[in-house]
Protein backbone atom coordinates (compact mmCIF):
# COMPACT_ATOMS: atom_id res chain seq x y z
CA UNK A 1 0.00 0.00 0.00
CA UNK A 2 2.93 2.36 0.49
CA UNK A 3 3.53 2.52 -3.26
CA UNK A 4 -0.12 3.32 -3.93
CA UNK A 5 -0.15 6.01 -1.26
CA UNK A 6 3.04 7.56 -2.60
CA UNK A 7 1.66 7.84 -6.13
CA UNK A 8 -1.76 9.01 -4.95
CA UNK A 9 -0.35 11.73 -2.68
CA UNK A 10 2.13 12.86 -5.31
CA UNK A 11 -0.44 13.02 -8.10
CA UNK A 12 -2.75 15.21 -6.00
CA UNK A 13 0.11 17.48 -4.88
CA UNK A 14 -0.46 16.63 -1.23
CA UNK A 15 3.26 16.04 -0.64
CA UNK A 16 6.42 17.59 -1.99
CA UNK A 17 8.91 15.27 -0.33
CA UNK A 18 8.86 11.60 0.58
CA UNK A 19 11.30 9.68 2.77
CA UNK A 20 11.49 5.97 2.13
CA UNK A 21 13.26 3.43 4.35
CA UNK A 22 13.62 0.37 2.14
CA UNK A 23 16.08 -1.78 0.29
CA UNK A 24 14.28 -3.67 -2.45
CA UNK A 25 13.30 -2.62 -5.94
CA UNK A 26 9.54 -3.12 -5.47
CA UNK A 27 9.15 0.63 -4.94
CA UNK A 28 10.96 1.72 -8.13
CA UNK A 29 7.84 2.11 -10.35
CA UNK A 30 6.04 4.18 -7.69
CA UNK A 31 9.08 6.37 -7.13
CA UNK A 32 9.44 6.98 -10.86
CA UNK A 33 5.78 8.03 -11.03
CA UNK A 34 6.01 10.25 -7.94
CA UNK A 35 9.24 11.99 -8.97
CA UNK A 36 7.36 14.22 -11.39
CA UNK A 37 6.21 16.28 -8.40
CA UNK A 38 7.98 14.83 -5.35
CA UNK A 39 11.58 14.78 -4.16
CA UNK A 40 12.30 11.26 -2.88
CA UNK A 41 14.91 10.60 -0.18
CA UNK A 42 16.01 7.03 0.43
CA UNK A 43 17.26 5.91 3.84
CA UNK A 44 19.14 2.67 3.32
CA UNK A 45 21.44 0.06 4.78
CA UNK A 46 24.45 -0.52 2.57
CA UNK A 47 24.26 -4.30 2.80
CA UNK A 48 20.62 -4.58 1.70
CA UNK A 49 20.09 -1.92 -0.95
CA UNK A 50 19.02 -2.77 -4.49
CA UNK A 51 21.04 -0.71 -6.98
CA UNK A 52 18.02 0.33 -9.07
CA UNK A 53 16.27 1.67 -5.97
CA UNK A 54 19.41 3.55 -4.97
CA UNK A 55 19.75 5.10 -8.44
CA UNK A 56 16.14 6.22 -8.87
CA UNK A 57 15.93 8.29 -5.67
CA UNK A 58 16.81 11.99 -5.58
CA UNK A 59 18.69 11.92 -2.28
CA UNK A 60 20.20 9.15 -0.18
CA UNK A 61 20.94 8.80 3.54
CA UNK A 62 23.05 5.86 4.66
CA UNK A 63 21.81 4.30 7.89
CA UNK A 64 25.09 3.55 9.64
CA UNK A 65 26.61 3.97 13.09
CA UNK A 66 27.41 7.64 12.44
CA UNK A 67 23.80 8.34 11.46
CA UNK A 68 22.53 6.59 14.59
CA UNK A 69 24.96 8.54 16.76
CA UNK A 70 23.72 11.80 15.20
CA UNK A 71 20.10 11.12 16.05
CA UNK A 72 20.64 9.52 19.46
CA UNK A 73 18.68 11.16 22.23
CA UNK A 74 20.96 12.26 25.05
C-alpha positions as CSV (number, residue, x, y, z in Angstrom):
1,X,0.0,0.0,0.0
2,X,2.9,2.4,0.5
3,X,3.5,2.5,-3.3
4,X,-0.1,3.3,-3.9
5,X,-0.1,6.0,-1.3
6,X,3.0,7.6,-2.6
7,X,1.7,7.8,-6.1
8,X,-1.8,9.0,-4.9
9,X,-0.4,11.7,-2.7
10,X,2.1,12.9,-5.3
11,X,-0.4,13.0,-8.1
12,X,-2.7,15.2,-6.0
13,X,0.1,17.5,-4.9
14,X,-0.5,16.6,-1.2
15,X,3.3,16.0,-0.6
16,X,6.4,17.6,-2.0
17,X,8.9,15.3,-0.3
18,X,8.9,11.6,0.6
19,X,11.3,9.7,2.8
20,X,11.5,6.0,2.1
21,X,13.3,3.4,4.4
22,X,13.6,0.4,2.1
23,X,16.1,-1.8,0.3
24,X,14.3,-3.7,-2.5
25,X,13.3,-2.6,-5.9
26,X,9.5,-3.1,-5.5
27,X,9.2,0.6,-4.9
28,X,11.0,1.7,-8.1
29,X,7.8,2.1,-10.4
30,X,6.0,4.2,-7.7
31,X,9.1,6.4,-7.1
32,X,9.4,7.0,-10.9
33,X,5.8,8.0,-11.0
34,X,6.0,10.2,-7.9
35,X,9.2,12.0,-9.0
36,X,7.4,14.2,-11.4
37,X,6.2,16.3,-8.4
38,X,8.0,14.8,-5.4
39,X,11.6,14.8,-4.2
40,X,12.3,11.3,-2.9
41,X,14.9,10.6,-0.2
42,X,16.0,7.0,0.4
43,X,17.3,5.9,3.8
44,X,19.1,2.7,3.3
45,X,21.4,0.1,4.8
46,X,24.5,-0.5,2.6
47,X,24.3,-4.3,2.8
48,X,20.6,-4.6,1.7
49,X,20.1,-1.9,-1.0
50,X,19.0,-2.8,-4.5
51,X,21.0,-0.7,-7.0
52,X,18.0,0.3,-9.1
53,X,16.3,1.7,-6.0
54,X,19.4,3.5,-5.0
55,X,19.8,5.1,-8.4
56,X,16.1,6.2,-8.9
57,X,15.9,8.3,-5.7
58,X,16.8,12.0,-5.6
59,X,18.7,11.9,-2.3
60,X,20.2,9.2,-0.2
61,X,20.9,8.8,3.5
62,X,23.0,5.9,4.7
63,X,21.8,4.3,7.9
64,X,25.1,3.5,9.6
65,X,26.6,4.0,13.1
66,X,27.4,7.6,12.4
67,X,23.8,8.3,11.5
68,X,22.5,6.6,14.6
69,X,25.0,8.5,16.8
70,X,23.7,11.8,15.2
71,X,20.1,11.1,16.1
72,X,20.6,9.5,19.5
73,X,18.7,11.2,22.2
74,X,21.0,12.3,25.1
